[in-house]
Every structure is written in structure tokens, then in C-alpha cells.
Amino acid sequence: MYSGLISTRLEIGSNADLAELAKTWAQSNSQSKSDPSLKAFYKEFRKVVEAADVVLEVLDARDPLGSRCFEMEQAVLASGSNKKLILLLNKIDLVPRENILKWLKYLRNEFPTVPFKASTQTQKHNLSCKHLQLLGGSSHSLEKSSVCLGSELLMKLLGNYCCSTGIQTSITVGVVGLPNVGKSSVINSLKRDRVCTVGSVPGITRSLQEIQLDRHIKLLDCPGIVMTDSSSSDLSVSLRNCIKVDSMSDVISPVEAILRRCDSNTLILQYTIPDYSTTEEFLSHLARRYGKLKKGGVPDIDAAAKKILHDWNSGAIKYFTHPPEEQTLPAHISAEIVHEWSKAFDISGVKEEEDKLLTELMEKMEIGTTS
């Protein structure tokens, strides 16, 4: 796929617009005053975009739009005409297969998109990868699997880009995204070694990390950047796991939002608690169930709420969102970009291959159930 490539440093295009965008975000971010490290995050993000030929934006498959950062995409597009962006739909094991397919169709109308499941194996070396065709099976079987899915499709997209653009050198791929979408886990899976620290707490990656995937591809792991302005609510930010639970001033409101998103019967069965009608009643049941009590046996509502938020962030609470019925291109994306980039990465060819794999697998599953 990459035969003939030689290792060399790539030329970086103009970054004046990128610098201005980063400066604006750093000044307007609603958390910048309380968290000085955010300015450092913006600086590291700028380095990644400047150095990358292709930027990989990692999204959470459970809520792709909620974990997507349009300002980040705008920065990539503003940094130079030669920069390209791929959306990576991570954590596909946490949502139904039909939902994955709908999101792939929706997102591919804007940018090249790859479904992915990062490896959850705990050893340091030789992390396993499987073919994407397992996507045709049930999400339950995927969830139990600790191996990586989707790496071959991603590598094929990168290979298509090299061929279509005539690149005869190595390429640099920047990995960006909001906190806790799984950037470091994705890199570890591609490298097949635990080269990046991972965790469900936002802010694990604190500085830019360079990882040589092979002699042709270098990955840049960027810290998770919370690009929010003063109009963004703490509720929306916390539900994306962009704020550490222990530093949140209000832990009840996010739980209320979680209960609105999740099926009550599912939560009752998951936590083995009685039926409830209010958030306070739910948290009271949960506090008693897990022994989170104050003096006199009074349920510790805040402690129970923090448990729910931790479970939400780690993926223990099952949920997923649906793509909008109607799609309008964001302001920073033009029809020309969609067409040009789809052609550069040969999305139609990859999509046809993926559809073929899914069709064959579903046919085998039907044969298995009828035999």
C-alpha cells in the first residue's frame, strides 16, 4: 500500500488563521480562568494541526454530534488547503449495528468516516485487531470482545489518500477530539502497543505525544480540548465527560439529563433498585443499594449522583443517539469539500467494500438461524 514511500519531513502550510482561531478560543473559553492548563491544550492542538497532513477527529459513537467539535474542524480547514480530516466513530461496540450504519451514512455526507472499536486489552504489547466485518454481528458480541475493530479500513483510507494525491513521502496523522472519546486507546490499537496512557477521566493526555506507527505513518496524540464558549452550559459539557466529576459544583442536574435519555426499566434492572418517579427518588434508591449513607442512615444523594456520572463516563450506562432526520452542511463545510475529499480517500470504494462485507455476514447469520 505504501511501497516506494521514503521518510522525510513534510512542508507545513500557512497557519495564520489557525493561530488566530486558537487565540480566540483560549480567550473566550468559559473554563480558561479556572483551568490554566486549557491554554496549554490550545497550544498543543495548534502544533498537531500544523504538523499533520491528515487530522483524525475521534467521536463517541453513542453521541457523535455531542462529541463533535465544529470549531476544531474549522481550524483544520483554515490551516491550509492540503489538510484533510477524517471522522473516526469510536466505541461502536456500545451501540446497535443499525444505529452505526445510520450515523455512517449521515457523517459521510460531510467527511470521510470510519467505524472503530479500540482494543480494551490490558497487556502492553501485541494488542489484537480484527476485520471490520464483525460489525455485521450483534453489538453484544462486539462489546464482549476486547480486540480492535476498524483499523484495516482506516489504513486503507490513508493508503487511498496517498495514492490519489501522489504522495511519495511519509505522512503525519494528528489525532484530536474532546476528552474521553478514546484518542489514546485508538492510537494504542493502531500501534498494537500501549504507548499512550488511557482512562475514563478527562485530561489523561496532558501534552503532545508523537508515535511512529510504522516507517511511513507518524501519529500525533493531542490532549483533549474543551472548546466551549460562554454560551455552553456546564450540563452539556459534563455529559460529554469534559469536566472531572469531583470538580463539578452541581452533580444533580447532569443526572436529571441522563435519566431523560435512558430507559427507566433498563436502569432499574441494571442497578437492582425499586421503581422511581423523580431524580431524587432514583438517587435515594441508589444510595441505599450501594451503602452511600450519611449519619442516621440518610441517603447521600450527591455520592449516588457521582456514581451515576462515573458510570456514564465509563460507558457502564447504555445509551445512544439518532442522527437528525434532515441534514444541512455546517457553515465550514462546502459541497466542493465533500466531493473533493470523498474522491481523495475513495470513500465510494470503501463503502462498497463495507456494504459487501455486511451483506455477506448477514446472509451467513440468516443461514445459521435457519439451519
TORKOL-4160 file (C-alpha; in steps of 0.2 Angstrom, whole numbers, padded with zeros to 4 digits, m for minus):
371
<pt num="1" X="0000" Y="0000" Z="0000"/>
<pt num="2" X="0014" Y="0012" Z="0004"/>
<pt num="3" X="0028" Y="0004" Z="m0006"/>
<pt num="4" X="0040" Y="0017" Z="m0013"/>
<pt num="5" X="0037" Y="0029" Z="0001"/>
<pt num="6" X="0053" Y="0037" Z="0009"/>
<pt num="7" X="0054" Y="0046" Z="0026"/>
<pt num="8" X="0055" Y="0064" Z="0025"/>
<pt num="9" X="0049" Y="0080" Z="0034"/>
<pt num="10" X="0033" Y="0087" Z="0026"/>
<pt num="11" X="0031" Y="0105" Z="0022"/>
<pt num="12" X="0018" Y="0115" Z="0033"/>
<pt num="13" X="0007" Y="0127" Z="0025"/>
<pt num="14" X="0001" Y="0144" Z="0031"/>
<pt num="15" X="m0006" Y="0144" Z="0049"/>
<pt num="16" X="m0011" Y="0162" Z="0052"/>
<pt num="17" X="m0029" Y="0158" Z="0053"/>
<pt num="18" X="m0026" Y="0144" Z="0064"/>
<pt num="19" X="m0016" Y="0154" Z="0076"/>
<pt num="20" X="m0030" Y="0167" Z="0077"/>
<pt num="21" X="m0043" Y="0154" Z="0080"/>
<pt num="22" X="m0033" Y="0146" Z="0094"/>
<pt num="23" X="m0030" Y="0163" Z="0102"/>
<pt num="24" X="m0049" Y="0167" Z="0101"/>
<pt num="25" X="m0054" Y="0151" Z="0109"/>
<pt num="26" X="m0041" Y="0152" Z="0123"/>
<pt num="27" X="m0048" Y="0170" Z="0127"/>
<pt num="28" X="m0067" Y="0166" Z="0126"/>
<pt num="29" X="m0067" Y="0148" Z="0134"/>
<pt num="30" X="m0078" Y="0148" Z="0149"/>
<pt num="31" X="m0066" Y="0137" Z="0159"/>
<pt num="32" X="m0050" Y="0146" Z="0155"/>
<pt num="33" X="m0050" Y="0156" Z="0171"/>
<pt num="34" X="m0052" Y="0141" Z="0182"/>
<pt num="35" X="m0041" Y="0129" Z="0172"/>
<pt num="36" X="m0025" Y="0137" Z="0166"/>
<pt num="37" X="m0020" Y="0121" Z="0158"/>
<pt num="38" X="m0033" Y="0124" Z="0144"/>
<pt num="39" X="m0021" Y="0137" Z="0136"/>
<pt num="40" X="m0008" Y="0124" Z="0135"/>
<pt num="41" X="m0020" Y="0112" Z="0127"/>
<pt num="42" X="m0024" Y="0125" Z="0114"/>
<pt num="43" X="m0005" Y="0127" Z="0110"/>
<pt num="44" X="m0003" Y="0108" Z="0109"/>
<pt num="45" X="m0018" Y="0107" Z="0097"/>
<pt num="46" X="m0011" Y="0120" Z="0086"/>
<pt num="47" X="0005" Y="0110" Z="0085"/>
<pt num="48" X="m0004" Y="0095" Z="0079"/>
<pt num="49" X="m0014" Y="0103" Z="0066"/>
<pt num="50" X="0001" Y="0112" Z="0059"/>
<pt num="51" X="0011" Y="0096" Z="0058"/>
<pt num="52" X="m0002" Y="0085" Z="0052"/>
<pt num="53" X="m0006" Y="0080" Z="0034"/>
<pt num="54" X="m0022" Y="0071" Z="0039"/>
<pt num="55" X="m0032" Y="0075" Z="0055"/>
<pt num="56" X="m0042" Y="0061" Z="0063"/>
<pt num="57" X="m0056" Y="0068" Z="0074"/>
<pt num="58" X="m0062" Y="0054" Z="0086"/>
<pt num="59" X="m0080" Y="0054" Z="0090"/>
<pt num="60" X="m0090" Y="0044" Z="0103"/>
<pt num="61" X="m0102" Y="0033" Z="0093"/>
<pt num="62" X="m0115" Y="0035" Z="0107"/>
<pt num="63" X="m0117" Y="0053" Z="0103"/>
<pt num="64" X="m0107" Y="0058" Z="0088"/>
<pt num="65" X="m0114" Y="0076" Z="0086"/>
<pt num="66" X="m0112" Y="0079" Z="0105"/>
<pt num="67" X="m0094" Y="0074" Z="0105"/>
<pt num="68" X="m0090" Y="0083" Z="0089"/>
<pt num="69" X="m0081" Y="0100" Z="0089"/>
<pt num="70" X="m0085" Y="0110" Z="0074"/>
<pt num="71" X="m0073" Y="0124" Z="0080"/>
<pt num="72" X="m0059" Y="0111" Z="0079"/>
<pt num="73" X="m0064" Y="0106" Z="0061"/>
<pt num="74" X="m0065" Y="0125" Z="0056"/>
<pt num="75" X="m0047" Y="0126" Z="0062"/>
<pt num="76" X="m0041" Y="0112" Z="0052"/>
<pt num="77" X="m0049" Y="0119" Z="0036"/>
<pt num="78" X="m0042" Y="0136" Z="0040"/>
<pt num="79" X="m0024" Y="0129" Z="0042"/>
<pt num="80" X="m0021" Y="0125" Z="0024"/>
<pt num="81" X="m0029" Y="0118" Z="0008"/>
<pt num="82" X="m0019" Y="0102" Z="0009"/>
<pt num="83" X="m0025" Y="0097" Z="0026"/>
<pt num="84" X="m0038" Y="0083" Z="0026"/>
<pt num="85" X="m0050" Y="0077" Z="0040"/>
<pt num="86" X="m0057" Y="0060" Z="0044"/>
<pt num="87" X="m0070" Y="0057" Z="0057"/>
<pt num="88" X="m0067" Y="0041" Z="0067"/>
<pt num="89" X="m0083" Y="0034" Z="0075"/>
<pt num="90" X="m0076" Y="0025" Z="0091"/>
<pt num="91" X="m0084" Y="0014" Z="0103"/>
<pt num="92" X="m0096" Y="0006" Z="0090"/>
<pt num="93" X="m0097" Y="m0009" Z="0102"/>
<pt num="94" X="m0108" Y="0002" Z="0114"/>
<pt num="95" X="m0122" Y="0005" Z="0101"/>
<pt num="96" X="m0133" Y="m0006" Z="0090"/>
<pt num="97" X="m0127" Y="m0011" Z="0072"/>
<pt num="98" X="m0142" Y="m0002" Z="0064"/>
<pt num="99" X="m0138" Y="0014" Z="0073"/>
<pt num="100" X="m0120" Y="0013" Z="0067"/>
<pt num="101" X="m0125" Y="0012" Z="0049"/>
<pt num="102" X="m0136" Y="0027" Z="0051"/>
<pt num="103" X="m0123" Y="0038" Z="0058"/>
<pt num="104" X="m0110" Y="0032" Z="0045"/>
<pt num="105" X="m0122" Y="0037" Z="0031"/>
<pt num="106" X="m0125" Y="0054" Z="0039"/>
<pt num="107" X="m0107" Y="0058" Z="0043"/>
<pt num="108" X="m0101" Y="0053" Z="0026"/>
<pt num="109" X="m0111" Y="0066" Z="0018"/>
<pt num="110" X="m0099" Y="0078" Z="0027"/>
<pt num="111" X="m0082" Y="0070" Z="0029"/>
<pt num="112" X="m0074" Y="0053" Z="0027"/>
<pt num="113" X="m0079" Y="0042" Z="0041"/>
<pt num="114" X="m0073" Y="0026" Z="0049"/>
<pt num="115" X="m0081" Y="0015" Z="0061"/>
<pt num="116" X="m0069" Y="0009" Z="0075"/>
<pt num="117" X="m0068" Y="m0001" Z="0091"/>
<pt num="118" X="m0052" Y="0002" Z="0101"/>
<pt num="119" X="m0044" Y="m0013" Z="0110"/>
<pt num="120" X="m0048" Y="m0014" Z="0128"/>
<pt num="121" X="m0034" Y="m0027" Z="0131"/>
<pt num="122" X="m0023" Y="m0024" Z="0146"/>
<pt num="123" X="m0007" Y="m0031" Z="0140"/>
<pt num="124" X="0007" Y="m0019" Z="0135"/>
<pt num="125" X="0011" Y="m0027" Z="0118"/>
<pt num="126" X="0003" Y="m0036" Z="0103"/>
<pt num="127" X="m0015" Y="m0029" Z="0105"/>
<pt num="128" X="m0026" Y="m0039" Z="0094"/>
<pt num="129" X="m0035" Y="m0032" Z="0079"/>
<pt num="130" X="m0050" Y="m0040" Z="0069"/>
<pt num="131" X="m0058" Y="m0037" Z="0052"/>
<pt num="132" X="m0072" Y="m0024" Z="0052"/>
<pt num="133" X="m0084" Y="m0037" Z="0045"/>
<pt num="134" X="m0088" Y="m0041" Z="0064"/>
<pt num="135" X="m0098" Y="m0026" Z="0063"/>
<pt num="136" X="m0112" Y="m0036" Z="0054"/>
<pt num="137" X="m0114" Y="m0046" Z="0070"/>
<pt num="138" X="m0123" Y="m0041" Z="0086"/>
<pt num="139" X="m0117" Y="m0026" Z="0096"/>
<pt num="140" X="m0117" Y="m0038" Z="0112"/>
<pt num="141" X="m0104" Y="m0049" Z="0104"/>
<pt num="142" X="m0094" Y="m0034" Z="0100"/>
<pt num="143" X="m0095" Y="m0027" Z="0117"/>
<pt num="144" X="m0088" Y="m0043" Z="0125"/>
<pt num="145" X="m0073" Y="m0043" Z="0113"/>
<pt num="146" X="m0058" Y="m0034" Z="0119"/>
<pt num="147" X="m0049" Y="m0033" Z="0101"/>
<pt num="148" X="m0048" Y="m0018" Z="0090"/>
<pt num="149" X="m0060" Y="m0017" Z="0075"/>
<pt num="150" X="m0059" Y="m0005" Z="0060"/>
<pt num="151" X="m0040" Y="m0002" Z="0059"/>
<pt num="152" X="m0039" Y="m0010" Z="0042"/>
<pt num="153" X="m0052" Y="0001" Z="0035"/>
<pt num="154" X="m0043" Y="0016" Z="0042"/>
<pt num="155" X="m0027" Y="0011" Z="0035"/>
<pt num="156" X="m0035" Y="0008" Z="0018"/>
<pt num="157" X="m0042" Y="0026" Z="0018"/>
<pt num="158" X="m0025" Y="0033" Z="0022"/>
<pt num="159" X="m0017" Y="0022" Z="0008"/>
<pt num="160" X="m0031" Y="0028" Z="m0004"/>
<pt num="161" X="m0026" Y="0046" Z="0000"/>
<pt num="162" X="m0008" Y="0043" Z="m0003"/>
<pt num="163" X="m0011" Y="0035" Z="m0020"/>
<pt num="164" X="m0024" Y="0048" Z="m0026"/>
<pt num="165" X="m0013" Y="0063" Z="m0021"/>
<pt num="166" X="0003" Y="0055" Z="m0027"/>
<pt num="167" X="0012" Y="0057" Z="m0010"/>
<pt num="168" X="0029" Y="0049" Z="m0011"/>
<pt num="169" X="0034" Y="0053" Z="0007"/>
<pt num="170" X="0028" Y="0048" Z="0024"/>
<pt num="171" X="0013" Y="0056" Z="0031"/>
<pt num="172" X="0008" Y="0063" Z="0048"/>
<pt num="173" X="m0009" Y="0060" Z="0056"/>
<pt num="174" X="m0015" Y="0070" Z="0070"/>
<pt num="175" X="m0027" Y="0063" Z="0082"/>
<pt num="176" X="m0039" Y="0075" Z="0090"/>
<pt num="177" X="m0055" Y="0076" Z="0099"/>
<pt num="178" X="m0064" Y="0080" Z="0115"/>
<pt num="179" X="m0059" Y="0072" Z="0132"/>
<pt num="180" X="m0063" Y="0054" Z="0134"/>
<pt num="181" X="m0068" Y="0050" Z="0116"/>
<pt num="182" X="m0054" Y="0037" Z="0116"/>
<pt num="183" X="m0040" Y="0045" Z="0107"/>
<pt num="184" X="m0026" Y="0037" Z="0116"/>
<pt num="185" X="m0035" Y="0020" Z="0115"/>
<pt num="186" X="m0036" Y="0022" Z="0096"/>
<pt num="187" X="m0018" Y="0026" Z="0095"/>
<pt num="188" X="m0013" Y="0011" Z="0106"/>
<pt num="189" X="m0024" Y="0000" Z="0095"/>
<pt num="190" X="m0016" Y="0006" Z="0079"/>
<pt num="191" X="0001" Y="0004" Z="0086"/>
<pt num="192" X="m0004" Y="m0013" Z="0094"/>
<pt num="193" X="0006" Y="m0007" Z="0110"/>
<pt num="194" X="0001" Y="0003" Z="0125"/>
<pt num="195" X="0011" Y="0018" Z="0120"/>
<pt num="196" X="m0002" Y="0031" Z="0127"/>
<pt num="197" X="m0010" Y="0032" Z="0145"/>
<pt num="198" X="m0029" Y="0029" Z="0144"/>
<pt num="199" X="m0043" Y="0031" Z="0156"/>
<pt num="200" X="m0061" Y="0037" Z="0158"/>
<pt num="201" X="m0056" Y="0053" Z="0167"/>
<pt num="202" X="m0054" Y="0068" Z="0156"/>
<pt num="203" X="m0037" Y="0076" Z="0154"/>
<pt num="204" X="m0027" Y="0059" Z="0154"/>
<pt num="205" X="m0016" Y="0065" Z="0139"/>
<pt num="206" X="m0008" Y="0081" Z="0145"/>
<pt num="207" X="0004" Y="0085" Z="0131"/>
<pt num="208" X="0008" Y="0082" Z="0113"/>
<pt num="209" X="0014" Y="0064" Z="0110"/>
<pt num="210" X="0022" Y="0058" Z="0094"/>
<pt num="211" X="0020" Y="0039" Z="0090"/>
<pt num="212" X="0029" Y="0031" Z="0075"/>
<pt num="213" X="0015" Y="0019" Z="0069"/>
<pt num="214" X="0027" Y="0012" Z="0056"/>
<pt num="215" X="0041" Y="0019" Z="0044"/>
<pt num="216" X="0028" Y="0028" Z="0034"/>
<pt num="217" X="0015" Y="0035" Z="0046"/>
<pt num="218" X="0018" Y="0045" Z="0062"/>
<pt num="219" X="0003" Y="0049" Z="0074"/>
<pt num="220" X="0002" Y="0064" Z="0085"/>
<pt num="221" X="m0009" Y="0062" Z="0100"/>
<pt num="222" X="m0016" Y="0079" Z="0106"/>
<pt num="223" X="m0023" Y="0082" Z="0123"/>
<pt num="224" X="m0042" Y="0083" Z="0124"/>
<pt num="225" X="m0048" Y="0101" Z="0122"/>
<pt num="226" X="m0064" Y="0108" Z="0129"/>
<pt num="227" X="m0068" Y="0120" Z="0116"/>
<pt num="228" X="m0083" Y="0129" Z="0123"/>
<pt num="229" X="m0089" Y="0147" Z="0124"/>
<pt num="230" X="m0098" Y="0156" Z="0137"/>
<pt num="231" X="m0115" Y="0151" Z="0130"/>
<pt num="232" X="m0111" Y="0132" Z="0133"/>
<pt num="233" X="m0119" Y="0125" Z="0149"/>
<pt num="234" X="m0109" Y="0115" Z="0162"/>
<pt num="235" X="m0123" Y="0102" Z="0159"/>
<pt num="236" X="m0119" Y="0099" Z="0141"/>
<pt num="237" X="m0100" Y="0099" Z="0144"/>
<pt num="238" X="m0101" Y="0087" Z="0159"/>
<pt num="239" X="m0112" Y="0075" Z="0149"/>
<pt num="240" X="m0098" Y="0074" Z="0137"/>
<pt num="241" X="m0086" Y="0070" Z="0151"/>
<pt num="242" X="m0076" Y="0086" Z="0148"/>
<pt num="243" X="m0076" Y="0090" Z="0167"/>
<pt num="244" X="m0070" Y="0079" Z="0181"/>
<pt num="245" X="m0084" Y="0073" Z="0191"/>
<pt num="246" X="m0076" Y="0078" Z="0208"/>
<pt num="247" X="m0073" Y="0096" Z="0202"/>
<pt num="248" X="m0092" Y="0098" Z="0197"/>
<pt num="249" X="m0102" Y="0110" Z="0208"/>
<pt num="250" X="m0119" Y="0103" Z="0203"/>
<pt num="251" X="m0119" Y="0084" Z="0201"/>
<pt num="252" X="m0138" Y="0083" Z="0201"/>
<pt num="253" X="m0143" Y="0092" Z="0185"/>
<pt num="254" X="m0132" Y="0080" Z="0174"/>
<pt num="255" X="m0141" Y="0065" Z="0182"/>
<pt num="256" X="m0158" Y="0073" Z="0178"/>
<pt num="257" X="m0152" Y="0074" Z="0160"/>
<pt num="258" X="m0146" Y="0056" Z="0160"/>
<pt num="259" X="m0162" Y="0050" Z="0167"/>
<pt num="260" X="m0171" Y="0059" Z="0152"/>
<pt num="261" X="m0160" Y="0050" Z="0140"/>
<pt num="262" X="m0161" Y="0032" Z="0147"/>
<pt num="263" X="m0175" Y="0020" Z="0149"/>
<pt num="264" X="m0180" Y="0019" Z="0167"/>
<pt num="265" X="m0183" Y="0000" Z="0166"/>
<pt num="266" X="m0166" Y="m0003" Z="0160"/>
<pt num="267" X="m0159" Y="0007" Z="0174"/>
<pt num="268" X="m0170" Y="m0002" Z="0187"/>
<pt num="269" X="m0163" Y="m0019" Z="0181"/>
<pt num="270" X="m0145" Y="m0013" Z="0180"/>
<pt num="271" X="m0144" Y="m0006" Z="0197"/>
<pt num="272" X="m0157" Y="m0018" Z="0205"/>
<pt num="273" X="m0167" Y="m0004" Z="0213"/>
<pt num="274" X="m0186" Y="m0001" Z="0215"/>
<pt num="275" X="m0196" Y="0009" Z="0203"/>
<pt num="276" X="m0194" Y="0028" Z="0204"/>
<pt num="277" X="m0203" Y="0044" Z="0198"/>
<pt num="278" X="m0191" Y="0058" Z="0202"/>
<pt num="279" X="m0172" Y="0060" Z="0201"/>
<pt num="280" X="m0171" Y="0062" Z="0220"/>
<pt num="281" X="m0181" Y="0046" Z="0222"/>
<pt num="282" X="m0169" Y="0037" Z="0210"/>
<pt num="283" X="m0154" Y="0043" Z="0219"/>
<pt num="284" X="m0161" Y="0038" Z="0236"/>
<pt num="285" X="m0164" Y="0021" Z="0230"/>
<pt num="286" X="m0146" Y="0020" Z="0223"/>
<pt num="287" X="m0138" Y="0027" Z="0239"/>
<pt num="288" X="m0146" Y="0013" Z="0249"/>
<pt num="289" X="m0142" Y="0000" Z="0237"/>
<pt num="290" X="m0123" Y="0004" Z="0237"/>
<pt num="291" X="m0122" Y="0009" Z="0255"/>
<pt num="292" X="m0119" Y="0028" Z="0252"/>
<pt num="293" X="m0127" Y="0034" Z="0268"/>
<pt num="294" X="m0124" Y="0049" Z="0280"/>
<pt num="295" X="m0126" Y="0049" Z="0298"/>
<pt num="296" X="m0143" Y="0041" Z="0304"/>
<pt num="297" X="m0145" Y="0031" Z="0288"/>
<pt num="298" X="m0149" Y="0047" Z="0277"/>
<pt num="299" X="m0146" Y="0043" Z="0258"/>
<pt num="300" X="m0131" Y="0053" Z="0252"/>
<pt num="301" X="m0138" Y="0060" Z="0236"/>
<pt num="302" X="m0123" Y="0068" Z="0230"/>
<pt num="303" X="m0112" Y="0052" Z="0232"/>
<pt num="304" X="m0125" Y="0042" Z="0222"/>
<pt num="305" X="m0126" Y="0056" Z="0209"/>
<pt num="306" X="m0107" Y="0055" Z="0207"/>
<pt num="307" X="m0108" Y="0036" Z="0205"/>
<pt num="308" X="m0120" Y="0038" Z="0191"/>
<pt num="309" X="m0109" Y="0051" Z="0182"/>
<pt num="310" X="m0094" Y="0040" Z="0184"/>
<pt num="311" X="m0104" Y="0025" Z="0176"/>
<pt num="312" X="m0110" Y="0037" Z="0162"/>
<pt num="313" X="m0092" Y="0042" Z="0158"/>
<pt num="314" X="m0085" Y="0024" Z="0158"/>
<pt num="315" X="m0099" Y="0018" Z="0147"/>
<pt num="316" X="m0107" Y="0007" Z="0160"/>
<pt num="317" X="m0124" Y="0015" Z="0157"/>
<pt num="318" X="m0130" Y="0011" Z="0140"/>
<pt num="319" X="m0137" Y="0024" Z="0128"/>
<pt num="320" X="m0136" Y="0031" Z="0110"/>
<pt num="321" X="m0142" Y="0045" Z="0100"/>
<pt num="322" X="m0150" Y="0045" Z="0082"/>
<pt num="323" X="m0144" Y="0056" Z="0068"/>
<pt num="324" X="m0156" Y="0070" Z="0063"/>
<pt num="325" X="m0169" Y="0066" Z="0050"/>
<pt num="326" X="m0163" Y="0081" Z="0040"/>
<pt num="327" X="m0145" Y="0086" Z="0036"/>
<pt num="328" X="m0138" Y="0103" Z="0032"/>
<pt num="329" X="m0120" Y="0105" Z="0029"/>
<pt num="330" X="m0111" Y="0115" Z="0043"/>
<pt num="331" X="m0105" Y="0133" Z="0038"/>
<pt num="332" X="m0087" Y="0127" Z="0037"/>
<pt num="333" X="m0091" Y="0113" Z="0025"/>
<pt num="334" X="m0095" Y="0116" Z="0007"/>
<pt num="335" X="m0101" Y="0104" Z="m0006"/>
<pt num="336" X="m0085" Y="0105" Z="m0015"/>
<pt num="337" X="m0075" Y="0099" Z="0000"/>
<pt num="338" X="m0087" Y="0084" Z="0002"/>
<pt num="339" X="m0084" Y="0079" Z="m0016"/>
<pt num="340" X="m0066" Y="0083" Z="m0016"/>
<pt num="341" X="m0062" Y="0074" Z="0000"/>
<pt num="342" X="m0073" Y="0059" Z="m0004"/>
<pt num="343" X="m0063" Y="0057" Z="m0021"/>
<pt num="344" X="m0046" Y="0059" Z="m0012"/>
<pt num="345" X="m0050" Y="0045" Z="0000"/>
<pt num="346" X="m0060" Y="0035" Z="m0012"/>
<pt num="347" X="m0075" Y="0034" Z="0000"/>
<pt num="348" X="m0086" Y="0026" Z="m0013"/>
<pt num="349" X="m0074" Y="0011" Z="m0015"/>
<pt num="350" X="m0073" Y="0008" Z="0004"/>
<pt num="351" X="m0091" Y="0010" Z="0006"/>
<pt num="352" X="m0095" Y="m0003" Z="m0007"/>
<pt num="353" X="m0082" Y="m0015" Z="0001"/>
<pt num="354" X="m0090" Y="m0012" Z="0018"/>
<pt num="355" X="m0108" Y="m0015" Z="0012"/>
<pt num="356" X="m0102" Y="m0031" Z="0003"/>
<pt num="357" X="m0095" Y="m0037" Z="0020"/>
<pt num="358" X="m0110" Y="m0033" Z="0029"/>
<pt num="359" X="m0122" Y="m0041" Z="0016"/>
<pt num="360" X="m0111" Y="m0057" Z="0016"/>
<pt num="361" X="m0111" Y="m0058" Z="0035"/>
<pt num="362" X="m0130" Y="m0055" Z="0037"/>
<pt num="363" X="m0133" Y="m0069" Z="0024"/>
<pt num="364" X="m0122" Y="m0081" Z="0034"/>
<pt num="365" X="m0131" Y="m0076" Z="0050"/>
<pt num="366" X="m0148" Y="m0080" Z="0042"/>
<pt num="367" X="m0142" Y="m0097" Z="0036"/>
<pt num="368" X="m0136" Y="m0101" Z="0053"/>
<pt num="369" X="m0153" Y="m0097" Z="0061"/>
<pt num="370" X="m0162" Y="m0107" Z="0049"/>
<pt num="371" X="m0151" Y="m0122" Z="0048"/>
